[in-house]
Amino acid sequence: VHLVESGGGLVQPGGSLRLSCAASGLTLSSYVMSWYRQAPGKERELVASIISASGVTNYADSVKGRFTISSDNAKNTVYLHMSSLKPEDTAMYFCAAARRGNSYWGQGTQVTVSS
């Protein structure tokens, strides 16, 4: 299993970014796919998750209404659309796949929100 994140970068407050997580070695529809983030000196936290087979989503309160997780099962890719970004959204963002007690992680992509 291989997860590769992309799309991070530097953005001004109020801006938008779309993160992508390209998955290989697994069938997306069989997994719960999630985005986590970890800021310096803080613990890793769950940002959003999606049950790819059903489309059911879950969000951290801090990102509700601003972030949207989606999956394209045909492309085996999960996305995180981020809007109205705030400096406190600055973190390394990780993609994760989980199924039956097994989990897989990508290497992360850095998002920095700063003017």
DOKE-532083 format. One line per field, with one value per residue: residue number from 1; residue in three letters; x, y, z of N, C-alpha, C in turn. Coordinates in Angstrom, 2 decimals, padded with zeros to 5 digits. Layout:
residues N
nr <- [NUM ...]
rest <- [ala ...]
n_px <- [X ...]
n_py <- [Y ...]
n_pz <- [Z ...]
ca_px <- [X ...]
ca_py <- [Y ...]
ca_pz <- [Z ...]
c_px <- [X ...]
c_py <- [Y ...]
c_pz <- [Z ...]
This chain:
residues 115
nr <- [1 2 3 4 5 6 7 8 9 10 11 12 13 14 15 16 17 18 19 20 21 22 23 24 25 26 27 28 29 30 31 32 33 34 35 36 37 38 39 40 41 42 43 44 45 46 47 48 49 50 51 52 53 54 55 56 57 58 59 60 61 62 63 64 65 66 67 68 69 70 71 72 73 74 75 76 77 78 79 80 81 82 83 84 85 86 87 88 89 90 91 92 93 94 95 96 97 98 99 100 101 102 103 104 105 106 107 108 109 110 111 112 113 114 115]
rest <- [val his leu val glu ser gly gly gly leu val gln pro gly gly ser leu arg leu ser cys ala ala ser gly leu thr leu ser ser tyr val met ser trp tyr arg gln ala pro gly lys glu arg glu leu val ala ser ile ile ser ala ser gly val thr asn tyr ala asp ser val lys gly arg phe thr ile ser ser asp asn ala lys asn thr val tyr leu his met ser ser leu lys pro glu asp thr ala met tyr phe cys ala ala ala arg arg gly asn ser tyr trp gly gln gly thr gln val thr val ser ser]
n_px <- [000.85 000.52 000.53 000.30 000.62 -000.23 -000.26 000.00 001.24 002.16 -000.14 -002.26 -004.03 -007.52 -007.47 -007.53 -006.92 -006.34 -005.84 -004.45 -004.60 -003.12 -003.73 -002.32 -002.20 -004.37 -007.96 -009.92 -012.62 -012.95 -011.96 -011.70 -010.99 -008.85 -007.91 -005.34 -003.71 -000.72 000.66 003.63 004.94 002.52 -000.03 -000.90 -003.90 -007.23 -008.66 -010.58 -012.73 -013.73 -016.01 -015.43 -017.02 -019.65 -019.77 -020.12 -019.22 -017.01 -016.08 -013.65 -014.52 -013.26 -012.88 -015.25 -017.55 -015.66 -013.76 -013.76 -014.02 -013.48 -013.86 -012.54 -013.26 -012.70 -010.32 -008.85 -008.23 -008.18 -009.47 -008.91 -010.57 -009.86 -010.92 -011.25 -008.96 -007.00 -004.40 -004.00 -004.48 -002.14 000.08 001.49 -000.02 -001.53 -002.42 -004.47 -005.28 -007.61 -008.62 -010.22 -008.60 -006.09 -003.82 -002.62 -000.23 000.56 003.37 003.00 002.07 003.01 001.22 001.03 -000.23 -000.13 000.46]
n_py <- [-001.19 002.17 005.56 008.78 012.09 015.34 018.82 020.67 023.80 027.31 029.67 032.55 033.90 033.18 032.11 029.30 025.77 022.65 019.46 016.36 012.80 010.16 006.82 003.56 000.02 -000.68 -000.92 001.75 001.96 000.07 000.98 003.17 006.42 009.02 012.35 013.71 016.05 017.64 019.98 021.87 020.88 019.95 017.39 014.84 015.29 014.31 015.43 015.10 012.50 009.84 007.36 005.52 003.83 004.50 007.23 008.62 011.15 012.73 015.35 017.35 019.67 022.10 022.53 022.29 023.25 024.63 022.90 020.20 016.79 014.38 011.62 009.95 007.16 005.85 006.95 006.28 008.14 010.51 013.58 016.76 019.55 022.76 025.72 029.26 029.51 029.54 030.92 029.09 026.69 025.86 023.25 019.92 017.82 014.69 011.76 008.93 005.45 003.09 -000.11 -002.80 -002.84 -002.43 000.06 002.60 005.02 008.13 010.22 012.86 016.34 019.70 022.42 025.83 028.66 031.94 035.46]
n_pz <- [000.00 -000.83 -000.18 -001.42 -000.83 -002.07 -003.11 -001.09 000.33 000.46 001.54 001.68 004.52 004.50 002.02 -000.35 -000.74 -002.38 -001.36 -002.40 -002.31 -003.52 -003.94 -003.94 -004.40 -002.91 -002.66 -002.85 -002.11 -000.16 002.20 005.07 004.60 005.59 006.57 008.43 010.61 011.77 013.78 014.61 017.72 018.59 019.01 016.61 014.82 013.93 010.96 008.90 007.65 005.44 004.48 001.93 000.40 000.91 001.05 003.36 005.62 008.03 010.23 011.95 014.51 014.24 011.54 010.22 007.76 006.38 005.27 002.93 002.41 -000.10 -002.38 -005.22 -006.50 -008.85 -009.67 -007.54 -005.54 -002.93 -001.78 -000.18 000.18 001.01 002.41 003.24 004.82 007.81 009.92 011.98 010.77 009.76 009.25 008.99 006.74 006.63 004.87 005.45 005.45 006.53 007.65 009.08 011.45 010.44 009.35 007.15 006.15 004.55 003.55 004.03 003.48 003.46 004.76 004.87 006.29 005.92 005.94]
ca_px <- [000.00 001.30 -000.29 001.13 -000.09 000.27 -001.14 000.28 001.99 001.97 -001.35 -002.62 -005.29 -008.70 -007.29 -007.97 -006.02 -006.88 -004.88 -004.77 -003.95 -003.19 -003.54 -002.04 -002.12 -005.61 -009.18 -010.37 -013.98 -012.91 -011.27 -012.02 -009.88 -008.85 -006.85 -004.90 -002.69 000.12 001.39 004.81 004.69 001.16 -000.32 -001.61 -005.34 -008.08 -009.29 -011.79 -012.68 -014.80 -016.20 -015.45 -018.09 -020.96 -019.66 -020.37 -018.07 -016.92 -015.14 -013.33 -015.31 -012.47 -012.85 -016.59 -018.00 -014.53 -013.07 -014.60 -013.31 -014.18 -013.05 -012.81 -012.87 -012.15 -008.92 -008.21 -007.69 -008.98 -009.16 -009.34 -010.74 -009.76 -011.19 -011.23 -007.85 -006.56 -003.02 -004.00 -004.54 -000.78 000.45 001.73 -001.26 -001.28 -003.51 -004.43 -006.27 -007.83 -009.57 -010.09 -007.49 -004.85 -003.80 -001.50 -000.04 001.43 004.49 002.52 002.30 002.99 000.34 001.38 -001.16 000.56 000.48]
ca_py <- [000.00 003.40 006.77 009.93 013.36 016.48 019.98 021.63 024.98 028.55 030.38 033.63 033.69 033.35 031.42 027.91 024.77 021.31 018.39 015.08 011.61 009.10 005.53 002.39 -001.19 -000.91 -000.48 002.86 001.75 -000.88 001.61 004.50 007.31 010.17 013.35 014.15 017.10 017.80 021.23 021.75 020.87 019.47 016.01 014.66 015.31 013.96 016.57 014.65 011.13 009.45 005.95 005.69 003.04 005.13 008.68 009.24 011.94 013.21 016.46 018.00 020.89 023.27 022.70 022.14 024.39 025.19 021.82 019.14 015.59 013.65 010.55 009.52 005.74 005.45 007.40 005.86 009.38 011.24 015.00 017.62 020.91 023.62 027.12 030.17 029.02 030.37 030.58 027.91 025.50 025.51 021.94 018.86 017.09 013.30 010.90 007.62 004.46 002.15 -001.20 -003.99 -002.75 -002.08 001.44 002.98 006.47 008.78 010.97 014.19 017.53 020.85 023.55 026.99 029.78 033.11 036.63]
ca_pz <- [000.00 -000.96 -000.20 -001.77 -000.72 -002.83 -003.12 -000.03 -000.05 001.22 001.13 002.57 005.28 003.68 000.75 -000.50 -001.29 -002.50 -001.17 -003.03 -001.79 -004.52 -003.28 -004.77 -003.61 -002.18 -003.32 -002.00 -001.61 000.94 003.31 005.59 004.26 006.50 006.60 009.74 010.55 012.95 013.84 015.47 019.15 018.90 018.63 015.35 015.03 012.79 010.32 008.20 007.18 004.53 004.16 000.48 -000.23 001.10 000.98 004.67 006.04 009.40 010.29 013.22 014.67 013.85 010.09 009.66 006.98 005.62 004.57 002.38 001.98 -001.15 -002.96 -006.59 -006.44 -010.16 -009.70 -006.28 -004.98 -001.96 -001.81 000.92 -000.27 002.18 002.10 004.40 005.64 008.93 010.33 012.83 009.93 009.39 009.77 008.02 006.53 006.29 004.41 006.08 005.04 007.62 007.39 009.92 012.39 009.76 008.86 006.31 006.16 003.61 004.11 004.41 002.66 004.36 004.48 005.67 006.08 006.43 005.07]
c_px <- [000.89 000.35 000.63 000.29 000.57 -000.69 -000.90 001.07 001.73 000.76 -001.65 -003.89 -006.50 -008.63 -007.75 -006.84 -006.80 -005.74 -005.38 -004.00 -004.17 -002.83 -003.24 -001.91 -003.33 -006.78 -009.85 -011.73 -014.03 -012.34 -012.00 -010.78 -009.98 -007.71 -006.59 -003.94 -001.93 000.91 002.59 004.45 003.32 001.00 -001.03 -003.11 -006.08 -008.76 -010.62 -011.61 -013.88 -014.82 -016.44 -016.62 -019.44 -020.94 -019.92 -019.09 -018.15 -015.84 -014.85 -014.12 -014.57 -012.47 -014.22 -017.01 -016.90 -013.82 -014.09 -013.71 -014.15 -013.27 -013.50 -012.32 -012.27 -010.68 -008.14 -007.54 -008.69 -008.51 -009.58 -009.35 -010.78 -010.00 -011.22 -010.13 -007.40 -005.12 -002.96 -004.22 -003.16 -000.35 000.94 000.46 -000.93 -002.56 -003.35 -005.56 -006.40 -008.89 -009.23 -008.83 -006.15 -004.92 -002.51 -001.45 000.83 002.51 004.12 002.84 002.10 002.03 000.72 000.46 -000.55 000.49 001.91]
c_py <- [001.25 004.58 007.96 011.20 014.42 017.64 020.99 022.83 026.14 029.29 031.47 033.30 034.03 032.62 029.97 027.05 023.48 020.30 017.13 013.97 010.49 007.78 004.45 001.19 -001.45 -000.44 000.53 002.58 000.78 -000.28 002.85 005.36 008.57 011.12 013.74 015.33 017.17 019.09 021.05 021.83 020.38 018.02 015.98 014.60 014.94 015.21 016.16 013.21 010.85 007.94 005.91 004.95 003.74 006.64 009.40 009.92 012.37 014.28 016.87 019.31 022.12 023.52 022.59 023.43 025.03 024.13 020.81 017.99 014.90 012.57 010.28 008.09 005.26 005.82 006.96 007.04 010.01 012.69 015.67 019.04 021.82 025.07 027.94 029.77 030.06 030.02 029.32 026.61 025.06 024.21 021.06 018.04 015.69 012.62 009.54 006.76 003.43 001.13 -002.37 -003.96 -002.43 -000.64 001.70 004.51 006.93 009.57 012.40 015.27 018.75 021.92 024.68 028.14 031.01 034.25 037.12]
c_pz <- [000.00 -001.07 -000.45 -001.75 -001.61 -002.69 -002.02 -000.55 000.88 000.67 002.15 003.35 004.40 002.35 000.78 -001.05 -001.46 -002.37 -001.87 -002.35 -002.80 -003.85 -004.31 -003.85 -002.74 -003.03 -002.40 -001.36 -000.44 002.22 003.82 005.34 005.10 006.18 008.05 009.54 011.87 012.83 014.77 016.95 019.56 018.46 017.28 015.63 013.75 012.26 009.68 007.77 006.28 004.39 002.66 -000.18 -000.16 000.93 002.29 005.15 007.49 009.45 011.73 013.29 014.13 012.35 009.44 008.96 006.15 004.78 004.06 001.92 000.92 -001.69 -004.39 -006.67 -007.76 -010.28 -008.47 -005.58 -004.04 -001.95 -000.49 000.37 000.95 001.74 003.39 005.37 006.65 009.29 011.19 012.06 009.46 010.06 008.63 007.94 005.99 005.83 005.08 005.55 006.15 007.24 008.30 010.78 011.76 009.26 008.11 006.23 005.01 004.33 004.50 003.40 003.55 003.85 005.43 005.29 006.73 005.43 004.89]
